[in-house]
Amino acid sequence: METGKKPYVSAIIAAAGQGTRMNLDINKQYIDLSGIPVLSRTLCVFERCDLINEIIVVINSEDIFYCKQSIIEEYGIKKVKDLVAGGRERQNSVYNGLCHVSKNCDVVIIHDGARPFIDERIIADCIDKAQTNGACTTAVPVKDTIKLSSDGEYVEGTIERNRLWAAQTPQAFRCDILVKAHERAIEDGFLGTDDTTLAERLGTKVGIVMGSYKNIKITTKEDLVFAEVMAQKQGID
């Protein structure tokens, strides 16, 4: 990418998770928060962000028609280039989305569809950090005291909290780095917990962008209660 040139940014929204921990009949991405589906709230932030050129949404194959009609079209989200079927694991799903980004892509930013309270400041910071550093993750300092236990029965030690960060999304990368990281993982049969783990395996130094404690991932029914309160407050603000 030329110095001073505005990067072409592709956003991959990972929304293929089933949300089995909620024991609900509906995919967690489509649950309403104050009348607006979780995934719609997430996509609308990326739609509004001037730095995002295109959006690729990775979802369950059986949800493609519903998502197109009830999420994309219903909420007027114009930047979605493709709806892509997810894979067996999240890593496979992200790679499926990566295969659909534009050939002009400079920076790829990956975000969980179930994190609807992301804001444009964090998105912008991630894109900037990816350009200068090659790879970055949003993260927040850990607030709880962390205990180490191998068996879940006894404490083996206490980990220094001031060195611990809880990773969130977005995570952003120069496109060439992310492609190489995923291809290497496929070659090695490696499955990572997030995309920065794959970049780390290449020796890429991953930067940190300060996230937000509001940037929760909706995973459990308890998360939904908190998210509903946040959604209502967001509506007032």
ZIWODA-V427839 format. One record per residue. N is the residue number from 1. NEAR is the number of other C-alpha atoms within 10 Angstrom. Layout:
N:NEAR
N:NEAR
This chain:
1:13
2:6
3:6
4:6
5:7
6:10
7:21
8:18
9:24
10:29
11:30
12:30
13:28
14:23
15:27
16:27
17:22
18:17
19:18
20:13
21:10
22:17
23:12
24:12
25:9
26:12
27:17
28:27
29:26
30:19
31:17
32:16
33:20
34:16
35:10
36:14
37:19
38:25
39:26
40:25
41:23
42:21
43:25
44:17
45:16
46:24
47:20
48:12
49:14
50:9
51:17
52:22
53:18
54:22
55:27
56:25
57:31
58:28
59:24
60:20
61:13
62:9
63:13
64:15
65:11
66:12
67:20
68:16
69:11
70:13
71:20
72:20
73:12
74:11
75:15
76:12
77:17
78:12
79:19
80:21
81:16
82:16
83:22
84:24
85:18
86:23
87:19
88:10
89:13
90:21
91:22
92:15
93:24
94:26
95:20
96:18
97:27
98:22
99:12
100:17
101:22
102:15
103:9
104:12
105:18
106:20
107:28
108:30
109:26
110:25
111:25
112:25
113:27
114:28
115:25
116:26
117:20
118:24
119:16
120:15
121:10
122:19
123:27
124:15
125:18
126:29
127:28
128:19
129:22
130:26
131:18
132:12
133:17
134:22
135:30
136:30
137:27
138:24
139:22
140:18
141:16
142:15
143:11
144:8
145:11
146:13
147:13
148:12
149:12
150:8
151:8
152:8
153:7
154:10
155:11
156:12
157:10
158:11
159:12
160:10
161:14
162:10
163:8
164:16
165:15
166:13
167:19
168:22
169:26
170:27
171:30
172:35
173:30
174:24
175:25
176:13
177:18
178:24
179:18
180:14
181:21
182:22
183:14
184:16
185:19
186:14
187:8
188:9
189:9
190:12
191:16
192:16
193:10
194:16
195:24
196:23
197:15
198:24
199:25
200:13
201:14
202:15
203:9
204:17
205:14
206:20
207:20
208:20
209:25
210:17
211:24
212:16
213:13
214:14
215:21
216:18
217:18
218:22
219:18
220:14
221:14
222:10
223:13
224:19
225:12
226:13
227:23
228:15
229:13
230:16
231:20
232:13
233:11
234:11
235:9
236:7
237:6
